[in-house]
Amino acid sequence: MIRSIILALVLVVLSMPAFAVEPGEMLKDPALEARARELSKEVRCLVCQNQSIDDSNAGLAKDLRVILRERLVAGDSDSEIKTFLVERYGDFVLLKPPVKAETLFLWYGPFAIGVLGAIGVAVFLLRRRDGGGDEAVPMPLSDDERKRIDALMSEQDRKA
């Protein structure tokens, strides 16, 4: 019973979102802090790669949160801050990078890989259903080969 309660508490704690923003990083102006939190959710942690800097505890994520807040205090707009980060770190720093020639693989690569995999599986299954298609048809035996086999078989019968 106690184990079940402890397990349930651990699961609840682990399932809660990890807010990595430290109190010292927070801005005094609630409106600016709200903007900072929204922007941080759109910026990728370059260490974790699949977390926003709002959720990441990595050192680089903290540095990016500080830079973002400094730019907000300086009066930059959201788009100016994103442009600044993209110029510094590339389009990959955004969790939703823009669709352009350099980011086509980021957007359509997984889809293309899935389609190619599905085609490969379909080809495999079709060949398997048709009996392979690549199997060689055995050539009929010549008269000499047939005589040789008959001789070997009769020799085997004599030994048995």
mmCIF file of the C-alpha atoms, coordinates in Angstrom:
data_MODEL
# 
_entry.id   MODEL 
# 
loop_
_atom_site.group_PDB 
_atom_site.id 
_atom_site.type_symbol 
_atom_site.label_atom_id 
_atom_site.label_alt_id 
_atom_site.label_comp_id 
_atom_site.label_asym_id 
_atom_site.label_entity_id 
_atom_site.label_seq_id 
_atom_site.pdbx_PDB_ins_code 
_atom_site.Cartn_x 
_atom_site.Cartn_y 
_atom_site.Cartn_z 
_atom_site.occupancy 
_atom_site.B_iso_or_equiv 
_atom_site.pdbx_formal_charge 
_atom_site.auth_seq_id 
_atom_site.auth_comp_id 
_atom_site.auth_asym_id 
_atom_site.auth_atom_id 
_atom_site.pdbx_PDB_model_num 
ATOM 1   C CA . MET A 1 1   ? 0.000  0.000   0.000   1.00 0.00 ? 1   MET A CA 1 
ATOM 2   C CA . ILE A 1 2   ? 2.741  2.439   0.981   1.00 0.00 ? 2   ILE A CA 1 
ATOM 3   C CA . ARG A 1 3   ? 4.736  1.470   -2.089  1.00 0.00 ? 3   ARG A CA 1 
ATOM 4   C CA . SER A 1 4   ? 1.744  2.301   -4.281  1.00 0.00 ? 4   SER A CA 1 
ATOM 5   C CA . ILE A 1 5   ? 1.390  5.733   -2.695  1.00 0.00 ? 5   ILE A CA 1 
ATOM 6   C CA . ILE A 1 6   ? 5.111  6.468   -3.080  1.00 0.00 ? 6   ILE A CA 1 
ATOM 7   C CA . LEU A 1 7   ? 5.014  5.302   -6.700  1.00 0.00 ? 7   LEU A CA 1 
ATOM 8   C CA . ALA A 1 8   ? 1.967  7.479   -7.396  1.00 0.00 ? 8   ALA A CA 1 
ATOM 9   C CA . LEU A 1 9   ? 3.678  10.525  -5.852  1.00 0.00 ? 9   LEU A CA 1 
ATOM 10  C CA . VAL A 1 10  ? 6.851  9.924   -7.853  1.00 0.00 ? 10  VAL A CA 1 
ATOM 11  C CA . LEU A 1 11  ? 4.833  9.608   -11.071 1.00 0.00 ? 11  LEU A CA 1 
ATOM 12  C CA . VAL A 1 12  ? 2.927  12.815  -10.304 1.00 0.00 ? 12  VAL A CA 1 
ATOM 13  C CA . VAL A 1 13  ? 6.154  14.711  -9.641  1.00 0.00 ? 13  VAL A CA 1 
ATOM 14  C CA . LEU A 1 14  ? 7.807  13.339  -12.782 1.00 0.00 ? 14  LEU A CA 1 
ATOM 15  C CA . SER A 1 15  ? 4.818  14.186  -14.942 1.00 0.00 ? 15  SER A CA 1 
ATOM 16  C CA . MET A 1 16  ? 4.773  17.827  -13.854 1.00 0.00 ? 16  MET A CA 1 
ATOM 17  C CA . PRO A 1 17  ? 6.395  20.219  -16.303 1.00 0.00 ? 17  PRO A CA 1 
ATOM 18  C CA . ALA A 1 18  ? 9.859  21.317  -15.302 1.00 0.00 ? 18  ALA A CA 1 
ATOM 19  C CA . PHE A 1 19  ? 10.008 25.073  -15.291 1.00 0.00 ? 19  PHE A CA 1 
ATOM 20  C CA . ALA A 1 20  ? 13.653 25.915  -15.445 1.00 0.00 ? 20  ALA A CA 1 
ATOM 21  C CA . VAL A 1 21  ? 13.350 29.681  -15.090 1.00 0.00 ? 21  VAL A CA 1 
ATOM 22  C CA . GLU A 1 22  ? 15.093 30.648  -11.895 1.00 0.00 ? 22  GLU A CA 1 
ATOM 23  C CA . PRO A 1 23  ? 13.713 33.429  -9.676  1.00 0.00 ? 23  PRO A CA 1 
ATOM 24  C CA . GLY A 1 24  ? 16.791 35.599  -10.306 1.00 0.00 ? 24  GLY A CA 1 
ATOM 25  C CA . GLU A 1 25  ? 16.093 35.545  -14.037 1.00 0.00 ? 25  GLU A CA 1 
ATOM 26  C CA . MET A 1 26  ? 12.508 36.781  -13.758 1.00 0.00 ? 26  MET A CA 1 
ATOM 27  C CA . LEU A 1 27  ? 11.683 40.343  -14.725 1.00 0.00 ? 27  LEU A CA 1 
ATOM 28  C CA . LYS A 1 28  ? 9.954  42.661  -12.268 1.00 0.00 ? 28  LYS A CA 1 
ATOM 29  C CA . ASP A 1 29  ? 7.421  43.792  -14.876 1.00 0.00 ? 29  ASP A CA 1 
ATOM 30  C CA . PRO A 1 30  ? 4.748  41.039  -15.098 1.00 0.00 ? 30  PRO A CA 1 
ATOM 31  C CA . ALA A 1 31  ? 3.848  41.959  -18.694 1.00 0.00 ? 31  ALA A CA 1 
ATOM 32  C CA . LEU A 1 32  ? 7.473  41.681  -19.851 1.00 0.00 ? 32  LEU A CA 1 
ATOM 33  C CA . GLU A 1 33  ? 7.916  38.443  -17.910 1.00 0.00 ? 33  GLU A CA 1 
ATOM 34  C CA . ALA A 1 34  ? 4.819  36.991  -19.598 1.00 0.00 ? 34  ALA A CA 1 
ATOM 35  C CA . ARG A 1 35  ? 6.260  37.956  -23.019 1.00 0.00 ? 35  ARG A CA 1 
ATOM 36  C CA . ALA A 1 36  ? 9.597  36.444  -22.033 1.00 0.00 ? 36  ALA A CA 1 
ATOM 37  C CA . ARG A 1 37  ? 7.927  33.165  -21.036 1.00 0.00 ? 37  ARG A CA 1 
ATOM 38  C CA . GLU A 1 38  ? 5.979  32.989  -24.300 1.00 0.00 ? 38  GLU A CA 1 
ATOM 39  C CA . LEU A 1 39  ? 9.099  33.709  -26.351 1.00 0.00 ? 39  LEU A CA 1 
ATOM 40  C CA . SER A 1 40  ? 11.132 31.171  -24.359 1.00 0.00 ? 40  SER A CA 1 
ATOM 41  C CA . LYS A 1 41  ? 8.630  28.481  -25.314 1.00 0.00 ? 41  LYS A CA 1 
ATOM 42  C CA . GLU A 1 42  ? 9.393  29.141  -29.004 1.00 0.00 ? 42  GLU A CA 1 
ATOM 43  C CA . VAL A 1 43  ? 13.199 28.954  -28.673 1.00 0.00 ? 43  VAL A CA 1 
ATOM 44  C CA . ARG A 1 44  ? 14.946 25.574  -28.795 1.00 0.00 ? 44  ARG A CA 1 
ATOM 45  C CA . CYS A 1 45  ? 17.579 24.591  -26.257 1.00 0.00 ? 45  CYS A CA 1 
ATOM 46  C CA . LEU A 1 46  ? 20.575 23.827  -28.439 1.00 0.00 ? 46  LEU A CA 1 
ATOM 47  C CA . VAL A 1 47  ? 21.899 21.355  -25.867 1.00 0.00 ? 47  VAL A CA 1 
ATOM 48  C CA . CYS A 1 48  ? 18.689 19.385  -25.282 1.00 0.00 ? 48  CYS A CA 1 
ATOM 49  C CA . GLN A 1 49  ? 17.447 19.970  -28.851 1.00 0.00 ? 49  GLN A CA 1 
ATOM 50  C CA . ASN A 1 50  ? 13.872 18.926  -28.216 1.00 0.00 ? 50  ASN A CA 1 
ATOM 51  C CA . GLN A 1 51  ? 13.072 21.198  -25.303 1.00 0.00 ? 51  GLN A CA 1 
ATOM 52  C CA . SER A 1 52  ? 12.375 24.876  -25.202 1.00 0.00 ? 52  SER A CA 1 
ATOM 53  C CA . ILE A 1 53  ? 14.714 27.096  -23.203 1.00 0.00 ? 53  ILE A CA 1 
ATOM 54  C CA . ASP A 1 54  ? 11.761 27.656  -20.877 1.00 0.00 ? 54  ASP A CA 1 
ATOM 55  C CA . ASP A 1 55  ? 11.876 23.978  -19.864 1.00 0.00 ? 55  ASP A CA 1 
ATOM 56  C CA . SER A 1 56  ? 15.610 23.291  -20.027 1.00 0.00 ? 56  SER A CA 1 
ATOM 57  C CA . ASN A 1 57  ? 18.058 23.463  -17.136 1.00 0.00 ? 57  ASN A CA 1 
ATOM 58  C CA . ALA A 1 58  ? 21.112 23.494  -19.430 1.00 0.00 ? 58  ALA A CA 1 
ATOM 59  C CA . GLY A 1 59  ? 23.602 26.321  -19.007 1.00 0.00 ? 59  GLY A CA 1 
ATOM 60  C CA . LEU A 1 60  ? 23.152 27.518  -22.595 1.00 0.00 ? 60  LEU A CA 1 
ATOM 61  C CA . ALA A 1 61  ? 19.375 27.626  -22.114 1.00 0.00 ? 61  ALA A CA 1 
ATOM 62  C CA . LYS A 1 62  ? 19.862 29.837  -19.067 1.00 0.00 ? 62  LYS A CA 1 
ATOM 63  C CA . ASP A 1 63  ? 22.154 32.125  -21.073 1.00 0.00 ? 63  ASP A CA 1 
ATOM 64  C CA . LEU A 1 64  ? 19.551 32.351  -23.849 1.00 0.00 ? 64  LEU A CA 1 
ATOM 65  C CA . ARG A 1 65  ? 16.812 33.176  -21.326 1.00 0.00 ? 65  ARG A CA 1 
ATOM 66  C CA . VAL A 1 66  ? 18.974 35.966  -19.897 1.00 0.00 ? 66  VAL A CA 1 
ATOM 67  C CA . ILE A 1 67  ? 19.741 37.347  -23.391 1.00 0.00 ? 67  ILE A CA 1 
ATOM 68  C CA . LEU A 1 68  ? 16.067 37.204  -24.302 1.00 0.00 ? 68  LEU A CA 1 
ATOM 69  C CA . ARG A 1 69  ? 15.091 39.148  -21.173 1.00 0.00 ? 69  ARG A CA 1 
ATOM 70  C CA . GLU A 1 70  ? 17.856 41.703  -21.711 1.00 0.00 ? 70  GLU A CA 1 
ATOM 71  C CA . ARG A 1 71  ? 16.565 42.321  -25.231 1.00 0.00 ? 71  ARG A CA 1 
ATOM 72  C CA . LEU A 1 72  ? 13.005 42.715  -23.922 1.00 0.00 ? 72  LEU A CA 1 
ATOM 73  C CA . VAL A 1 73  ? 14.126 45.268  -21.341 1.00 0.00 ? 73  VAL A CA 1 
ATOM 74  C CA . ALA A 1 74  ? 16.036 47.089  -24.104 1.00 0.00 ? 74  ALA A CA 1 
ATOM 75  C CA . GLY A 1 75  ? 12.717 47.466  -25.956 1.00 0.00 ? 75  GLY A CA 1 
ATOM 76  C CA . ASP A 1 76  ? 13.148 44.936  -28.777 1.00 0.00 ? 76  ASP A CA 1 
ATOM 77  C CA . SER A 1 77  ? 10.017 43.448  -30.322 1.00 0.00 ? 77  SER A CA 1 
ATOM 78  C CA . ASP A 1 78  ? 9.406  39.711  -30.362 1.00 0.00 ? 78  ASP A CA 1 
ATOM 79  C CA . SER A 1 79  ? 10.392 39.474  -34.033 1.00 0.00 ? 79  SER A CA 1 
ATOM 80  C CA . GLU A 1 80  ? 13.601 41.471  -33.419 1.00 0.00 ? 80  GLU A CA 1 
ATOM 81  C CA . ILE A 1 81  ? 14.572 39.088  -30.630 1.00 0.00 ? 81  ILE A CA 1 
ATOM 82  C CA . LYS A 1 82  ? 13.900 36.043  -32.819 1.00 0.00 ? 82  LYS A CA 1 
ATOM 83  C CA . THR A 1 83  ? 15.900 37.609  -35.660 1.00 0.00 ? 83  THR A CA 1 
ATOM 84  C CA . PHE A 1 84  ? 18.788 38.288  -33.261 1.00 0.00 ? 84  PHE A CA 1 
ATOM 85  C CA . LEU A 1 85  ? 18.796 34.670  -32.061 1.00 0.00 ? 85  LEU A CA 1 
ATOM 86  C CA . VAL A 1 86  ? 18.523 33.267  -35.601 1.00 0.00 ? 86  VAL A CA 1 
ATOM 87  C CA . GLU A 1 87  ? 21.425 35.433  -36.786 1.00 0.00 ? 87  GLU A CA 1 
ATOM 88  C CA . ARG A 1 88  ? 23.506 34.158  -33.905 1.00 0.00 ? 88  ARG A CA 1 
ATOM 89  C CA . TYR A 1 89  ? 22.481 30.469  -33.794 1.00 0.00 ? 89  TYR A CA 1 
ATOM 90  C CA . GLY A 1 90  ? 20.702 29.729  -37.097 1.00 0.00 ? 90  GLY A CA 1 
ATOM 91  C CA . ASP A 1 91  ? 17.105 28.737  -37.868 1.00 0.00 ? 91  ASP A CA 1 
ATOM 92  C CA . PHE A 1 92  ? 17.441 25.593  -35.752 1.00 0.00 ? 92  PHE A CA 1 
ATOM 93  C CA . VAL A 1 93  ? 17.213 27.731  -32.594 1.00 0.00 ? 93  VAL A CA 1 
ATOM 94  C CA . LEU A 1 94  ? 13.487 28.172  -33.267 1.00 0.00 ? 94  LEU A CA 1 
ATOM 95  C CA . LEU A 1 95  ? 11.222 25.271  -32.341 1.00 0.00 ? 95  LEU A CA 1 
ATOM 96  C CA . LYS A 1 96  ? 9.199  26.094  -35.480 1.00 0.00 ? 96  LYS A CA 1 
ATOM 97  C CA . PRO A 1 97  ? 11.792 27.182  -38.045 1.00 0.00 ? 97  PRO A CA 1 
ATOM 98  C CA . PRO A 1 98  ? 10.530 29.042  -41.126 1.00 0.00 ? 98  PRO A CA 1 
ATOM 99  C CA . VAL A 1 99  ? 9.927  27.045  -44.304 1.00 0.00 ? 99  VAL A CA 1 
ATOM 100 C CA . LYS A 1 100 ? 12.666 28.013  -46.739 1.00 0.00 ? 100 LYS A CA 1 
ATOM 101 C CA . ALA A 1 101 ? 15.310 26.279  -48.850 1.00 0.00 ? 101 ALA A CA 1 
ATOM 102 C CA . GLU A 1 102 ? 17.711 25.764  -45.930 1.00 0.00 ? 102 GLU A CA 1 
ATOM 103 C CA . THR A 1 103 ? 15.051 24.263  -43.664 1.00 0.00 ? 103 THR A CA 1 
ATOM 104 C CA . LEU A 1 104 ? 13.188 22.028  -46.113 1.00 0.00 ? 104 LEU A CA 1 
ATOM 105 C CA . PHE A 1 105 ? 14.836 18.931  -44.663 1.00 0.00 ? 105 PHE A CA 1 
ATOM 106 C CA . LEU A 1 106 ? 13.775 19.922  -41.134 1.00 0.00 ? 106 LEU A CA 1 
ATOM 107 C CA . TRP A 1 107 ? 10.173 20.226  -42.293 1.00 0.00 ? 107 TRP A CA 1 
ATOM 108 C CA . TYR A 1 108 ? 9.819  17.459  -44.869 1.00 0.00 ? 108 TYR A CA 1 
ATOM 109 C CA . GLY A 1 109 ? 12.697 15.082  -44.078 1.00 0.00 ? 109 GLY A CA 1 
ATOM 110 C CA . PRO A 1 110 ? 10.754 12.935  -41.591 1.00 0.00 ? 110 PRO A CA 1 
ATOM 111 C CA . PHE A 1 111 ? 7.827  12.697  -44.010 1.00 0.00 ? 111 PHE A CA 1 
ATOM 112 C CA . ALA A 1 112 ? 10.136 11.700  -46.889 1.00 0.00 ? 112 ALA A CA 1 
ATOM 113 C CA . ILE A 1 113 ? 11.852 9.062   -44.749 1.00 0.00 ? 113 ILE A CA 1 
ATOM 114 C CA . GLY A 1 114 ? 8.442  7.668   -43.733 1.00 0.00 ? 114 GLY A CA 1 
ATOM 115 C CA . VAL A 1 115 ? 7.270  7.481   -47.353 1.00 0.00 ? 115 VAL A CA 1 
ATOM 116 C CA . LEU A 1 116 ? 10.492 5.774   -48.465 1.00 0.00 ? 116 LEU A CA 1 
ATOM 117 C CA . GLY A 1 117 ? 10.179 3.299   -45.594 1.00 0.00 ? 117 GLY A CA 1 
ATOM 118 C CA . ALA A 1 118 ? 6.557  2.526   -46.516 1.00 0.00 ? 118 ALA A CA 1 
ATOM 119 C CA . ILE A 1 119 ? 7.555  1.965   -50.156 1.00 0.00 ? 119 ILE A CA 1 
ATOM 120 C CA . GLY A 1 120 ? 10.361 -0.355  -49.033 1.00 0.00 ? 120 GLY A CA 1 
ATOM 121 C CA . VAL A 1 121 ? 8.001  -2.373  -46.836 1.00 0.00 ? 121 VAL A CA 1 
ATOM 122 C CA . ALA A 1 122 ? 5.413  -2.571  -49.647 1.00 0.00 ? 122 ALA A CA 1 
ATOM 123 C CA . VAL A 1 123 ? 8.033  -3.812  -52.128 1.00 0.00 ? 123 VAL A CA 1 
ATOM 124 C CA . PHE A 1 124 ? 9.265  -6.379  -49.610 1.00 0.00 ? 124 PHE A CA 1 
ATOM 125 C CA . LEU A 1 125 ? 5.748  -7.661  -48.939 1.00 0.00 ? 125 LEU A CA 1 
ATOM 126 C CA . LEU A 1 126 ? 4.839  -7.806  -52.642 1.00 0.00 ? 126 LEU A CA 1 
ATOM 127 C CA . ARG A 1 127 ? 7.976  -9.774  -53.487 1.00 0.00 ? 127 ARG A CA 1 
ATOM 128 C CA . ARG A 1 128 ? 7.336  -12.106 -50.592 1.00 0.00 ? 128 ARG A CA 1 
ATOM 129 C CA . ARG A 1 129 ? 3.736  -12.677 -51.702 1.00 0.00 ? 129 ARG A CA 1 
ATOM 130 C CA . ASP A 1 130 ? 4.775  -13.368 -55.289 1.00 0.00 ? 130 ASP A CA 1 
ATOM 131 C CA . GLY A 1 131 ? 7.271  -15.975 -54.147 1.00 0.00 ? 131 GLY A CA 1 
ATOM 132 C CA . GLY A 1 132 ? 10.299 -13.766 -54.386 1.00 0.00 ? 132 GLY A CA 1 
ATOM 133 C CA . GLY A 1 133 ? 10.426 -13.378 -58.144 1.00 0.00 ? 133 GLY A CA 1 
ATOM 134 C CA . ASP A 1 134 ? 14.217 -13.618 -58.086 1.00 0.00 ? 134 ASP A CA 1 
ATOM 135 C CA . GLU A 1 135 ? 14.418 -17.356 -57.479 1.00 0.00 ? 135 GLU A CA 1 
ATOM 136 C CA . ALA A 1 136 ? 16.204 -19.237 -60.249 1.00 0.00 ? 136 ALA A CA 1 
ATOM 137 C CA . VAL A 1 137 ? 14.274 -21.999 -62.035 1.00 0.00 ? 137 VAL A CA 1 
ATOM 138 C CA . PRO A 1 138 ? 16.341 -25.197 -61.919 1.00 0.00 ? 138 PRO A CA 1 
ATOM 139 C CA . MET A 1 139 ? 17.552 -26.510 -65.266 1.00 0.00 ? 139 MET A CA 1 
ATOM 140 C CA . PRO A 1 140 ? 16.417 -30.016 -66.197 1.00 0.00 ? 140 PRO A CA 1 
ATOM 141 C CA . LEU A 1 141 ? 19.023 -32.727 -65.761 1.00 0.00 ? 141 LEU A CA 1 
ATOM 142 C CA . SER A 1 142 ? 20.905 -33.969 -68.781 1.00 0.00 ? 142 SER A CA 1 
ATOM 143 C CA . ASP A 1 143 ? 20.988 -37.694 -69.604 1.00 0.00 ? 143 ASP A CA 1 
ATOM 144 C CA . ASP A 1 144 ? 24.576 -37.971 -68.279 1.00 0.00 ? 144 ASP A CA 1 
ATOM 145 C CA . GLU A 1 145 ? 23.595 -36.308 -64.977 1.00 0.00 ? 145 GLU A CA 1 
ATOM 146 C CA . ARG A 1 146 ? 20.569 -38.571 -64.615 1.00 0.00 ? 146 ARG A CA 1 
ATOM 147 C CA . LYS A 1 147 ? 22.737 -41.704 -65.191 1.00 0.00 ? 147 LYS A CA 1 
ATOM 148 C CA . ARG A 1 148 ? 25.270 -40.458 -62.617 1.00 0.00 ? 148 ARG A CA 1 
ATOM 149 C CA . ILE A 1 149 ? 22.516 -39.924 -60.010 1.00 0.00 ? 149 ILE A CA 1 
ATOM 150 C CA . ASP A 1 150 ? 21.045 -43.379 -60.704 1.00 0.00 ? 150 ASP A CA 1 
ATOM 151 C CA . ALA A 1 151 ? 24.502 -44.917 -60.260 1.00 0.00 ? 151 ALA A CA 1 
ATOM 152 C CA . LEU A 1 152 ? 25.040 -43.102 -56.952 1.00 0.00 ? 152 LEU A CA 1 
ATOM 153 C CA . MET A 1 153 ? 21.596 -44.127 -55.701 1.00 0.00 ? 153 MET A CA 1 
ATOM 154 C CA . SER A 1 154 ? 22.098 -47.794 -56.556 1.00 0.00 ? 154 SER A CA 1 
ATOM 155 C CA . GLU A 1 155 ? 25.533 -47.704 -54.883 1.00 0.00 ? 155 GLU A CA 1 
ATOM 156 C CA . GLN A 1 156 ? 23.877 -46.253 -51.771 1.00 0.00 ? 156 GLN A CA 1 
ATOM 157 C CA . ASP A 1 157 ? 21.217 -48.997 -51.823 1.00 0.00 ? 157 ASP A CA 1 
ATOM 158 C CA . ARG A 1 158 ? 23.895 -51.695 -51.977 1.00 0.00 ? 158 ARG A CA 1 
ATOM 159 C CA . LYS A 1 159 ? 25.667 -50.248 -48.905 1.00 0.00 ? 159 LYS A CA 1 
ATOM 160 C CA . ALA A 1 160 ? 22.473 -50.129 -46.896 1.00 0.00 ? 160 ALA A CA 1 
# 
